[in-house]
Every structure is written in C-alpha cells, then in structure tokens.
C-alpha cells in the first residue's frame, strides 16, 4: 500500500512539473515575441517603471506619467518601485541595455510572478484534496485559462497582485487548519498587506480575509498566543510593521485628508492636468449626461439587476477570462456557450451538494465566503459603472476576478469531486478537461500565424 502511494506521489510530481514547464515556456515565448502595446496597460506600467528607476524614493508626477490617467501621489506604488529597482540592476549589469530588452526582462519577471501563483495554487489544493490527482486539477484549470496565461507574459501589476493575494490565502488556510497559527497569521498579514501596496482593489480581499481570520480566532479554543518559534515570530513582526505603516501612510492619510481610500484626480492635480487622462476623455466622450438610477435604466430597456447578474455579467466575465482583453482582443465566441453551461451547472450542482452535505469544513466555508464577497464587490462596482456609461461594459474585465481565481477553481473542483453521480462526475470531468485544453494557450499556438499574426 505504501509503495502504491509513493508511486502515485511520483506520478503527481511528474505531472505537476510537466504542467509548470509547459505553462512557463508558453508564458516566456509570448513575453519574448509579443509586440508592445497589447498587454493591458503595459505601456503605462513601463513608463512608470522607468520613472521610478530615476530615484530610490517616490518620484513626483510628471506630464509623462499623469497623461496615462494615473497619478503617483497617495496611490499604491510597490509594483512600480520594484520595477524601478530591476531596471537599476539591469543598467548596472548592462549599461547599454535597450528599452526592448528591458521590457522583455520585466515581462519575464512577471512570468515568474504567475509561476509563483501556480505553485501556490498547488499547495492550497494539496491541503484541501487528499487525492494526488484531484489536487492537480485546479492547477490544470489555472494554467489553461487563456487570459491568465496571456497576462502572465506581460508587464502588468495584476501579476504581482494575484501572486501576493494567492500567497496570503495559502497562509490564511494554514491558520484555519490550526497549523502554527501565530506564524501563519503574520505571514497572511504580510502578503495581503503587500498586495494592497500593489493595487487598491485588493482591499476588499483584505477586508473579507480579516473577517474570516478574526471569527476563527474568536471561535478557536487553541492557545494561539503561544508561538512555537519566538525569534522567527519577532522577525515576521519586524517585517510586518513597516508594511502596515506604508498602508496607513497611503490609505490612512487619504481617509483623513480626502475622506476616500483613493482620491480623485482633481484632488491631487490641476484641472488641466486631469483633462489629459484617457479616462477623463473616455468619460467625456462616452458617459451619459447623468448617471442612471436603476429604475431609469430599466425604463430605458437596459438589463434589470436580475438579468444583469444572471446573464450579462457572467457571459462578459467568461468571455474575457477565457478570451483575451487587452489593447487587442480575441474572444472565443465558438466556445463561450460551453463555458457558460459549465458555469451554470457548477452553480446549480454546488447548491445541491451543499444541501446534501451537512458537514462542511470551516476552510471550505471560508473559501466560499471569500469568493462570494469578492465577486459581489466586483459585480456591484461593474454595475455602478454600467449606470454611468449606459451598459457599454467598459469595466467588465475577467482579470479583475483573478485575485480569487484559485479559490474559484478549488471550489469548482470540489463541486465535481462531490457530485453524487459517478457517471455525471466523469462526464463533467472529461468535458472540462477537453474544453480547457482546446480553449487554453493551445489556441495561441494554433493561431500564431493567423489570428495572432499581427500580435507577434
């Protein structure tokens, strides 16, 4: 029996390494060959990276930076600061390095961030699924999600934000499993706090994970205040304190001075400077004269909230998760109906499984709560934007759900695994594997010289 388990473990390791090698190879292949200006906001991120390389501190806003619609003051800046340091190192090693090679290097660094996310996906999955093969399934799903793979090859702060968010979830789940609670609590705090220094949209995830953590601490009967390794804990506290101070410096001061987490442009820059923003130009050209109320939107025959939640939002999110939405787009409309069927089936089957299973672990409940809370937050934000722009779907981008893509795939795997009917379980499993392989990065390889010929 032990020999069989060891053999299965070796097969699992081989499959995992195979998946990781294929994923990273495709990511680097895209990173090296992709034309500039296709990855979402890549040119803006490159501009900010070069601007931050000019100083070890926080540089002031310039015409070149605020013309992209972003401003530095009182906004999270960790991603751009790190890229500035990478550029400094590249220039030290190779003073004559070209901008093209600098961009490619920064892209490959992002590929490593995404690879880290895939690694952590496996570690979380391994804690939840005891079967060697089931714990590989979320990894397979993630590495065959087209937008995730494409984004991993570009210069975009989402890659680092997703990595830090996923890492924070790993340590939170270790806490919920009562494994070295103090150490893992501090590691969760460090990674989620670093995430909010990269992108402010990680704040809802920080909020819901803090809620899950505090409820666990209140309910647990363990003596959580007795650390196993006092010196290691002290080091983690020393690391955490400046990170928390950085968050307070940004978000705390914003709340005091502007009564908002991220102040609008005109609170920071002049009216003339803000008018250069492409977001301002888009709002001027495309926004309605007045933001609609829900009643007004229904009267104008726009989707009501129920239609939007059930039909409009899922379809557009799936289209931009399993397609590509950047400054060029590719939507696999021929596959979209199959992704939709899988999505609706998983919702229905998930409710059925929940109703049949009265004993659900706190970890699984927490996964579900985190996924629902973050998804609803994003949904509300998207719907609010729709009321401003008359349902042009400007803010509907699948990559915005990626900070919780790993919990989503783990829950999806759990739904398949706990489906009572053996025949249905195998049918869905085979269907999903076929769909993700066909609609994954293989699409890019197959269409390299046709659909994507102008991209590379």
N, C-alpha and C positions, 0 to 999 in steps of 0.2 A: 504493500500500500504506500509506504514511504517512497519507494522507488518510483511509483507511478506519479505521485505528487511532484517529485523532483523533476521527472521527465516533462510533465505538464508545465512546470515553472520555467524550465529551459526553453520550451516552445514559445511560451508567453514572452520571454525576454527577446527571443529571436524576432518574433512578430513586432514587438514594440520597437526594437532597433530598426527594423525594416521600414516601419511607418515613419519613424523620425527621420531616417536618412532620405526617404522619398520626399517628405514634406520640406525638409531644409534645402534639398537640392533644387526643387522646383522654385522655392522662395528666392534663393540666391540667383538662379537662372533668370528669373523675372527681374530681380534687382539690378543685375548687370546689364540687361538688354533693354529694359523699358525706357521709352522716351520720357523726358521731363514733362511735367505739367499734366499728368494723367491721374496719378495718385491724388486722393482728396487733399487739397490744401498744401501739397508738397512744396510748391514754390514759396509759399508764405513761411513755412517751417524752415526752409533753407535760408531765407532772408534773415529770420530771427536768429538762427544758429550762427550765421556769420556775424551778426550784430553783437551777440553775446560773446563771441570769441575776441572781441576788441577790449574786453575788460574782465577781471575776475569777479567783479561785483555785479550790480544790476544796472545796465546802461539806460540812458534816458530814451524816451520816444523820439523818433525822427520821422521826417517825411516818408522815408522808405518803409518804415515799419507801420505807421498808422494808416498808410494808404491801402494796406491789406484789410483794414477794418478791425484789426486787433490793436490793443494798446498794452503797454508793459506795466504801468503803474497800478498797484493794487490788484494784480491778477496773478494766478499761479504761474510760475516760470521755471520750475525744476527741469523740465524736458529740454527747454532751450538752453538753460545754463549748462547742463551736461553735454549737449551737442557742441556748445562753445568750447568746452574743455577738450572734447575729442578732436575738434579742429585744431586747437592749440598743439595737441600732441602730434597730429599728422604733420603740421607745419614744422614742428621741431625735428621730426624724423626725416621729413622730405620737404624742405623749404620751397621747392618749385612745384609742388603738387598742384594739379589743375583742379578747377571747380568741378569738372565732370567726375574725376576720380574721388574728390572729396564727397560729392553727393552719393556716389556708389558705395563708398565706405560707410557713410551714415545709414544708407539703406540696409547694408548687410548687418550693421549693429541692430537695426530694427528686426531683422530676421532672427537674430539671437533672442531678442525680447519675446518674439512669438514662439520660438522653440521652447523657451522657458515656460510659457503659458501651457504648451502641450505637455511638457514634463509634469507640471503641477496638476494638470487635468488627470494624468495617470495616477499620481499619488493620492489625490482626493478619491478617485474612482476605486482605487485599491482598498481604501478604508471602508468603503460602502458595499462593494461587491466582493464576496469571498471567492467566487469562481474566477479562475485565471482568465477565462475568455470573456466573460461579461465585463470585467474591469478594463478591457481593451476597447470596448465598443464606443464609449464616449470619446476616446482618443481618435478612433477611426472617423467618427462623425465630425469632430472639430477639424481634422486635417483634410477633410473633403468638403468643407464649407467654402465655397468659391470666394466670397468677399473676404473672409478671414485670411485665406491663403494670399490673395492679391494684395490686401492691405499690409500683410507681413513683409512684403518686398519693398515697401515704400517708406519715405521719411514722413512719419505722422505720429503725433503724440498719443494717439489711441493705442498703439502697440505697447508702449510703456505703461499706460494707464490700465490696460487689460491685464498685463502681466502682474502689476502690483495688486490689482483688485483680486485676481485669482489666487495669488500668494496669500493675501490676507484671509481669504475664505478657507484655505487649507489650514492655517493656524487656528482659525475660529473653530473649525470642525474638530481639530485635535483637542481643543478646550472642551467642546461639548461631549467628547468621548472620554473626558476626565483623564487626559494624558498630560502630565506635567503642566497643570493649569496656569500657574503663575508665569512660567517661561513662555508658553504658547500664547497667553493673553497679551504679554508685552510684544511678542513678535507680530501678532494680529494688529495691535495698535500702531506699531512702526510701519507696517506695509500699507495699511489703509490710510494712515496719515501722509505717507509719501505719495500715495495715489491722489489725494486731494491737493497736493502741491503740484501735481502734473496737470490735472484737469478738474474744474469745479463740478462737473457733472458726476463725479464720484461721491459727492457729498450725500446724496440720497442713500447710496450703498453704505456709507459710513454710519448714517443715522440708523438704518434698519439692523445692521450688524451689531451696533452698540446696544440696541433694544434687545436683540436676541441674547447677547452676552450678559447684560445686566439681569435679565429674567433668569438665566441659567445660574448666575452667581447667587441670586436671592434664593432660588429653589434648592440648590445643591446642598447636601449635608456634609460635603467634604471640607476639610480644613485647608481652604485654598490659600490662606495667608502664610503657609509654611513652605517656602521654596526648597527644592532639593539641592540646588547649587547656588548659594548666596552670591558668590563672586560673579558668576555668569549673569545673574539677575541684575546685579548692580551695573554691569556693563550695558545691558539692554536698556536700563532706566536712563543711563547717561546718554545713550544714542537717541532715545525717545524724546527727551526734554527739548533739545534744540528743534526737532521736527515739529513738536507741538507749538513751540514758540513761533516757528515760521508760519504755521497755520493761523495762530492768533494775530500775528503781525499783518497777515493779509485779510482774513475774513473778519477777525475781531475788530480791527480798525475800520474796515468797510462798514460794519454794522453800526459802529459808534458815529462815524463821520457822515455816512451816506444812507444809513438805515436799510441797507441791502447787502447781500453777500458779494455781488459783483456790480459796481456802479456803472450806469450807462455812460456812453462816450462823452456826452456833453457835460457830465460832472467832472471829467478829467481834462478834456481837450477843448479847444475853441470850436465854435460852430462851423467855421470854415474848414478846420482840420477834419472834423467828423463827416462833413459832406463828401469827402474823398472816399469814404468807406464804401466798398461794394455792397455791403449790407444796407447802408443808407440809400444807395442808388436803387437797389432791388426794392426796398420798401417804397420809395418814391414812385417807381415805375409800375409796380405790381400790386401793392397793398390796396385794399379798399379804402374809400374815403373815411369811413368809420368802422371800427371793429364790430362785427355782427354779434348780436346776442344769439343764444341757442334757438329761441323762438323765431327770430328773424331769419336765421339760416334755414330752418325747416320751412318757413313760409316761402323762401326763395328756391325751394326744392333741392337744397343740399341734403346730404345724408343726415338723418337724425342720429343722436348719440348711440342708439342701439344698433342701427345699420353700420355706423362707423366702427364700433367696437367689434362687431361680429364679422363684417365683410370687408370694409375698406381698409382698416388698419392692418389686419393680418395679411391681406393679399399684398399690400405695398411693402410691408416689412419683409415678407418672404421673398418677394421679387428682388429686393436689394440686399438680402442676406445670401441668397443662392445665385444671384447675378452679380454684376459689378456696377457700382455707382461711384464715379469719381468725376473728373473733368471730361471723361469719355464714359460711355455706358454700354453695358451688354446685359440684356435681360433674357434669360432662357424661358421665354413665354411658352414654348412647347412642353416644358417640364413643370410649369408653375402649378397646373391643376393637380399634379401628383403630390407636390409639396403641400398644397392646401388640403388634400384628402388626408395626408399623413398627420397634418396639424390638427384638423378637426377630430380625426379618430383618436389621437392621443388625449385630447381634452375629454372626450366622452368616456374613453376607456379608463382614464385616470380617475374620474368621478366614480365609476363603477368599482374600480379596485379599492378606492378609499372607503366606499360604503361597505365593501365585503371584508375589509381588513380593519379590525378594531384596535390592533396593537401596532402602532406606528411609532418608530423611534423619534426621540426629540431632535436628532440630527436631520432626519428626513422632513419632519415638520418645519424645522428651521430653514432647510433648503427651499421648501415650498413657500414659506412666508417671505423669504428674501426675494425669490423670483417674482412672486405676485406683487409685492410692494414696489420693486424697482420698475417692473413692467407697467404698473398702473401710473406711476410717476411720469414715465416717459410718454405713455398714452395721453395723459392729461395735458402735458406740455405740447405734444403734437397737435391735439385737438384745439388747443388755445391758439396755436399758430395758424391753423386752418381757418379759424374765425377772422383772423387778420387778413389773410390772403385769398379768401374765397375758395378754399379747398383746392389749391394748386399743389399740395403735397410737398412744399419746399423743405420742411423739416423731417420728412419721413425717410430716414436712412437706417438701414439694417445694422450698420456698425455701431449705432448708439446703444444697442442691446448687448453688445459683446462683453461688457464687464460682468454680465451674468450668463454668458453663453455656456460656460462649463456647468453651472447648476442646472440649466435648462436641459442640456444633453444627458446629465446624470439622471434627472427626473424622467426624461423620455426613456432612457434605458431601463429604469426601474419599472415603468409602466409596461414595457414589453415583457420584461422578465416575470412580472407578477400577473400577467394575463392568464386567466384560468385555463382557457382552451389551448391545448398543446398545438393543434393544427393552425389556429389563428396566430399563435405566438410565432411559429416557424414561418408562416406566410408573410407576416409583417416584417420579420427579421430579414428574410431574403429580399423582399420588396425594397426595404430601406437600404440594404447594402448595395443592391443594383442601382437604385436611384442616386445615391450619394456618389458612387463611383462614376456613373455616367454624367452626372451634373457637377462633379467636382473639378479639381485642377486639370484633370484629363481633357476637359473642354478647351483649355488654353493650348495645350499641346496639340490637340487635333486640329484646331483652327488657327494655328500660329501663322500660317502663310495666307489665310483668307480673311476671316472676320477681324483678326488682330494684326493684320499685316502692317497697318499704319501705326500701330502702338509700339512696335519693336524695331 
